[in-house]
Each structure stands twice: as structure tokens, then as C-alpha cells.
């Protein structure tokens, strides 16, 4: 079996949530959502985990999270900083927001030489999702890939969410459109787009599989992005838009993998009790032990 890395995006500021939700404890023994992701990844055969974090909470992150499994899997760190830009570019005055998921992944360029899977640090993807994508690469898959979830299984009861809504054909991704303000009201799913949803649409939850060739695309694309939007205070270089461009220009195929696992996450503070309850249900079903890392 070859090596397979997990890249965890945990540098977000948590503006809607109001804090560093990556460090929030949701398991009965103080586990974070990241702990469950790493546990599932180890079970699925991943050999390394790289955390993308902000330098200013490196010590806290190491002491509260990654120290628990440093003996079970190789652990490395990449740092996403607003000031980390290509030569010739500077961050505009007043810019506090990170440059988005594309920039986050690019920050790990020097640490990854093997196929890798990207996830958000604050989303619970489920055991099946890790098994499906690990199996694809472990058995010889060599294309980009994405784990697709049903839209209606990824909504929050406490506010609107943003999702990458996908169209597929023969298990290949045709397009992905970042869609904001998605929420269900009176049994109707609304968004910022003038289309209707039935809930069965495949969506991306930023669980992607890549080969290291992605970094070449990201480096070139980030320069183009900064030339176009680098003076804006809240512009973001987002991986769904990047992948969509690669597909439309016929530079890459993206293999769509399906997961029936129950996704849940903590977009809003009111989501946390729901996450705690669902994890306890999984523990009662013997999917997870009550202590993940003894």
C-alpha cells in the first residue's frame, strides 16, 4: 500500500461561530470533531496528517489536539497566514480574513508528495466517507476525486450554509457552483440562486482527493486571483471554483465518490448540542469508543 495523506483545514477564524470551533470538545472524553476525522482516517489506512492552522494558536492546537495521536500517525503542520503571498504581492491594509481554501491547501505545498485528501476541520464526515476515498487511492486511483453528499443531509437547522452544488455524469464531476444562503424554510430549500432544490442534489463538503499536481494549478491560479481580487478585504480563493475551472478547461477529471454517511458540523454555536447528541448515538451503536485515544 502506498502512502496517503490527510490535509485538515483548521485555520478559519470561525466568524459565524464566534470562536476557534476547531478546538471545541464534542466527545464524551473531550474529543474534537478533528479527533474523529483523524481516528477514521487512521482506520481507513491514511499514513500522515497535515494540519493547516494559524501560527498564533500552534501551541494550543498541539497541546489540545494533535499530541493525542502523534504516536499513531505522522503529524505535520502548515501555516496559513494572510501575509503569505507570492513575490510582488502584499496584503491590503485592513485585510484580516484568510485568502480561502485554495490558499490554505497551497500553504502545505512543501509537505506533501503523495496523494492526499482535504477536509474541513469543523465537519464530521463519517467513517464511510474516509473508507470510500482511501480505497480509491489505495487501489490505484490516480485522478482528482470528491466525496459527494446529499444536499438535504448537510443543512443546519440554525441558519443558512454555503455548499458546492454539483452536477455529475457517469461518476465524473461536470460542474460545481458555490451556492450561498442555503436553508430550508417551510419544506422549501432556498438559496442565493434562482433555482429550486429537491434536496437530493450532490454537494461538496470540501472532502477532496488530489495528487500533488494540484499545487502547480494552485500556484498559477493564485497569482491570477490576486491580480483580479487581491485588493479586496474579503475576497477568497476557493477550491470549488478552482476545480470547476480545471474541469471546464478540460485539464482534469474529477471522480465522484458517494457517501451515505451522516454529515454534521458546527457552523453555528447552536449546532454544537446536535453534534454532541449524534456522536453519543454513534458511540452507543459501537461505531466509536467512548475514549478515542487512550
C-alpha positions as CSV (number, residue, x, y, z in Angstrom):
1,X,0.0,0.0,0.0
2,X,1.3,3.5,-0.9
3,X,1.2,6.5,1.4
4,X,-1.8,8.6,1.7
5,X,-2.0,12.0,3.5
6,X,-4.9,13.8,5.2
7,X,-4.8,17.6,4.9
8,X,-7.0,19.2,7.6
9,X,-8.0,22.8,7.0
10,X,-8.3,24.3,10.5
11,X,-7.1,27.9,10.1
12,X,-10.5,29.5,9.6
13,X,-11.5,32.3,12.0
14,X,-14.9,30.9,12.7
15,X,-16.6,34.3,12.2
16,X,-20.2,32.9,12.1
17,X,-19.5,30.6,15.0
18,X,-17.7,33.1,17.2
19,X,-14.5,31.4,18.3
20,X,-12.0,28.7,17.4
21,X,-14.5,25.9,16.9
22,X,-11.8,23.5,15.8
23,X,-10.9,23.2,19.5
24,X,-14.4,22.7,20.8
25,X,-14.9,19.5,22.7
26,X,-17.9,17.4,21.4
27,X,-17.0,13.9,22.5
28,X,-17.6,12.4,26.0
29,X,-13.9,12.4,26.8
30,X,-13.1,15.8,25.4
31,X,-12.7,14.8,21.8
32,X,-12.9,17.4,19.0
33,X,-14.5,16.8,15.6
34,X,-11.0,16.7,14.2
35,X,-10.2,13.8,16.6
36,X,-13.0,11.8,15.0
37,X,-11.7,12.6,11.5
38,X,-8.2,11.5,12.3
39,X,-9.4,8.4,14.0
40,X,-11.5,7.4,10.9
41,X,-8.5,8.3,8.7
42,X,-6.2,6.0,10.6
43,X,-8.7,3.2,10.4
44,X,-9.0,3.7,6.7
45,X,-5.3,3.5,6.1
46,X,-4.0,7.0,5.9
47,X,-0.3,7.3,6.8
48,X,0.1,11.0,7.5
49,X,-1.9,14.0,8.7
50,X,-1.0,17.6,7.9
51,X,-2.9,20.4,9.8
52,X,-3.3,23.8,8.3
53,X,-3.5,26.2,11.2
54,X,-2.7,29.8,12.1
55,X,0.7,30.2,13.7
56,X,-0.8,32.1,16.7
57,X,-2.6,29.1,18.0
58,X,0.0,26.4,17.2
59,X,0.9,25.7,20.8
60,X,-2.7,25.4,21.9
61,X,-3.6,23.2,19.0
62,X,-0.7,20.9,19.6
63,X,-1.4,20.6,23.3
64,X,-5.2,20.1,23.0
65,X,-5.5,18.2,19.7
66,X,-2.6,16.7,17.8
67,X,-0.5,15.5,20.7
68,X,-3.1,12.8,21.3
69,X,-2.3,10.8,18.1
70,X,1.3,11.8,17.2
71,X,2.3,8.2,18.1
72,X,-0.3,6.7,15.9
73,X,0.2,8.6,12.6
74,X,2.8,11.0,11.2
75,X,1.8,14.6,12.1
76,X,3.0,17.8,10.4
77,X,1.9,21.4,10.3
78,X,1.4,24.1,7.7
79,X,0.5,27.7,8.5
80,X,-2.0,29.8,6.6
81,X,-1.2,33.5,7.1
82,X,-2.8,36.4,5.4
83,X,0.7,37.8,4.6
84,X,1.9,34.6,2.9
85,X,1.7,35.7,-0.7
86,X,3.8,35.2,-3.9
87,X,6.6,37.6,-4.6
88,X,5.4,41.0,-5.7
89,X,2.1,40.9,-3.8
90,X,1.2,42.4,-0.4
91,X,-1.9,42.1,1.7
92,X,-4.1,45.2,1.6
93,X,-4.4,47.3,4.7
94,X,-7.2,46.1,6.9
95,X,-7.3,42.5,5.5
96,X,-7.9,40.1,8.3
97,X,-9.7,37.2,6.6
98,X,-7.6,34.3,5.3
99,X,-7.5,34.0,1.5
100,X,-9.7,30.9,1.3
101,X,-9.4,27.2,0.9
102,X,-7.3,27.3,-2.2
103,X,-4.7,29.4,-0.4
104,X,-4.9,27.1,2.7
105,X,-4.1,24.0,0.6
106,X,-1.3,25.8,-1.2
107,X,0.3,26.5,2.2
108,X,1.1,22.8,2.5
109,X,2.8,22.5,-0.8
110,X,6.3,21.7,0.6
111,X,4.9,18.9,2.9
112,X,3.0,16.7,0.5
113,X,4.5,14.3,-2.1
114,X,1.8,11.7,-2.1
115,X,-2.0,11.5,-2.9
116,X,-3.9,13.4,-0.3
117,X,-7.4,14.1,0.9
118,X,-8.5,17.5,2.0
119,X,-11.2,18.1,4.7
120,X,-12.5,20.9,6.8
121,X,-11.6,20.8,10.4
122,X,-15.1,21.5,11.6
123,X,-17.1,19.0,9.6
124,X,-17.9,15.4,10.7
125,X,-17.7,13.3,7.6
126,X,-18.3,9.8,8.9
127,X,-16.3,6.5,8.7
128,X,-17.8,5.5,5.3
129,X,-16.5,8.7,3.7
130,X,-12.9,8.1,4.7
131,X,-13.1,4.4,3.7
132,X,-14.5,5.3,0.2
133,X,-11.9,7.8,-0.7
134,X,-9.0,5.9,0.9
135,X,-10.0,2.8,-1.1
136,X,-10.0,4.8,-4.3
137,X,-6.3,5.8,-3.9
138,X,-5.1,2.7,-2.2
139,X,-6.4,0.5,-5.0
140,X,-4.7,2.6,-7.7
141,X,-6.9,5.6,-8.4
142,X,-4.9,8.4,-9.8
143,X,-7.4,11.2,-10.7
144,X,-8.7,14.0,-8.6
145,X,-11.8,13.0,-6.6
146,X,-14.6,14.3,-4.4
147,X,-16.9,12.7,-1.9
148,X,-20.4,13.8,-2.6
149,X,-23.2,14.1,0.0
150,X,-26.9,14.7,-0.4
151,X,-27.8,18.4,0.0
152,X,-30.7,17.7,2.4
153,X,-28.3,15.9,4.7
154,X,-25.9,18.8,5.0
155,X,-28.2,21.6,6.2
156,X,-28.2,23.4,9.5
157,X,-31.4,24.0,11.5
158,X,-29.8,27.2,12.9
159,X,-29.1,29.3,9.8
160,X,-28.0,29.4,6.2
161,X,-25.0,27.5,4.9
162,X,-22.8,27.6,1.8
163,X,-22.4,24.4,-0.3
164,X,-20.7,23.5,-3.6
165,X,-23.7,22.2,-5.6
166,X,-22.5,19.6,-8.2
167,X,-23.7,18.2,-11.5
168,X,-22.3,14.8,-12.4
169,X,-22.3,12.4,-15.4
170,X,-21.1,8.8,-15.2
171,X,-19.5,9.4,-11.8
172,X,-17.5,12.4,-13.2
173,X,-17.9,15.9,-11.9
174,X,-19.3,18.2,-14.7
175,X,-19.5,21.4,-12.7
176,X,-19.6,22.7,-9.1
177,X,-21.2,26.1,-8.2
178,X,-20.5,27.6,-4.8
179,X,-24.0,28.4,-3.6
180,X,-24.7,30.6,-0.6
181,X,-27.6,31.2,1.8
182,X,-28.9,27.6,1.6
183,X,-31.6,26.9,4.1
184,X,-34.9,25.1,4.4
185,X,-38.0,27.1,5.2
186,X,-41.5,25.7,5.2
187,X,-40.2,22.5,3.5
188,X,-38.6,24.5,0.6
189,X,-34.9,24.7,0.2
190,X,-33.8,28.3,-0.7
191,X,-30.5,29.8,-1.7
192,X,-29.0,32.9,-3.3
193,X,-29.5,31.3,-6.8
194,X,-32.7,31.5,-8.8
195,X,-33.2,27.7,-8.9
196,X,-35.1,25.2,-6.9
197,X,-33.6,22.3,-5.0
198,X,-35.3,19.0,-4.0
199,X,-32.6,18.0,-1.5
200,X,-31.2,15.1,-3.4
201,X,-28.6,17.1,-5.3
202,X,-25.0,16.0,-4.7
203,X,-23.0,18.7,-2.9
204,X,-19.3,19.1,-1.9
205,X,-18.5,19.4,1.7
206,X,-14.8,20.1,0.9
207,X,-13.8,16.4,1.1
208,X,-11.5,16.3,-1.9
209,X,-8.9,13.8,-3.1
210,X,-5.9,15.1,-5.1
211,X,-2.5,14.2,-6.5
212,X,0.4,16.6,-5.9
213,X,-0.1,18.1,-9.4
214,X,-2.8,20.2,-7.8
215,X,-0.1,22.5,-6.3
216,X,1.0,23.6,-9.8
217,X,-2.5,24.7,-10.7
218,X,-3.0,26.4,-7.3
219,X,0.3,28.4,-7.6
220,X,-0.5,29.7,-11.1
221,X,-4.2,30.4,-10.3
222,X,-3.4,32.2,-7.0
223,X,-1.4,34.8,-8.9
224,X,-4.3,35.3,-11.3
225,X,-6.7,35.6,-8.4
226,X,-4.5,38.2,-6.7
227,X,-4.2,40.3,-9.8
228,X,-8.0,40.3,-10.1
229,X,-9.2,40.4,-6.5
230,X,-6.1,40.9,-4.3
231,X,-7.1,44.4,-3.2
232,X,-10.4,43.3,-1.7
233,X,-10.6,42.8,2.0
234,X,-12.8,39.7,1.9
235,X,-12.2,38.0,-1.5
236,X,-11.5,34.3,-1.3
237,X,-9.6,31.8,-3.5
238,X,-11.9,28.9,-3.1
239,X,-11.2,25.3,-4.1
240,X,-14.6,24.6,-5.6
241,X,-14.2,27.5,-8.1
242,X,-10.6,26.3,-8.8
243,X,-11.7,22.8,-9.5
244,X,-14.6,24.0,-11.6
245,X,-12.2,25.9,-13.8
246,X,-10.0,22.9,-14.3
247,X,-13.0,20.8,-15.4
248,X,-14.4,23.4,-17.8
249,X,-10.9,23.8,-19.4
250,X,-10.6,20.0,-19.7
251,X,-7.4,20.0,-17.7
252,X,-8.6,17.4,-15.1
253,X,-11.3,14.8,-14.5
254,X,-12.8,14.6,-11.0
255,X,-14.0,11.2,-10.0
256,X,-17.2,11.4,-7.9
257,X,-17.4,9.1,-4.9
258,X,-20.6,8.7,-2.9
259,X,-21.1,8.5,0.8
260,X,-24.2,7.7,2.7
261,X,-22.6,8.7,6.0
262,X,-24.4,11.3,8.1
263,X,-22.6,14.6,7.8
264,X,-22.9,17.1,10.5
265,X,-20.9,20.2,11.6
266,X,-20.8,23.3,13.7
267,X,-21.4,26.2,11.5
268,X,-23.3,28.0,14.3
269,X,-23.0,27.7,18.1
270,X,-26.5,26.2,18.3
271,X,-25.2,23.3,16.1
272,X,-23.0,22.0,18.9
273,X,-25.6,20.2,21.1
274,X,-26.8,18.4,17.9
275,X,-23.3,17.3,17.1
276,X,-22.8,16.0,20.7
277,X,-26.0,14.1,20.6
278,X,-25.2,12.5,17.3
279,X,-21.7,11.4,18.4
280,X,-23.2,9.9,21.5
281,X,-25.6,7.9,19.3
282,X,-22.7,6.6,17.3
283,X,-20.9,5.6,20.4
284,X,-24.0,3.7,21.6
285,X,-24.0,1.9,18.3
286,X,-20.4,0.9,18.9
287,X,-19.1,2.9,15.9
288,X,-16.7,4.7,18.2
289,X,-15.3,4.0,21.6
290,X,-16.1,6.4,24.4
291,X,-12.3,7.3,24.6
292,X,-10.9,7.7,21.1
293,X,-7.3,7.9,22.0
294,X,-6.4,6.2,25.2
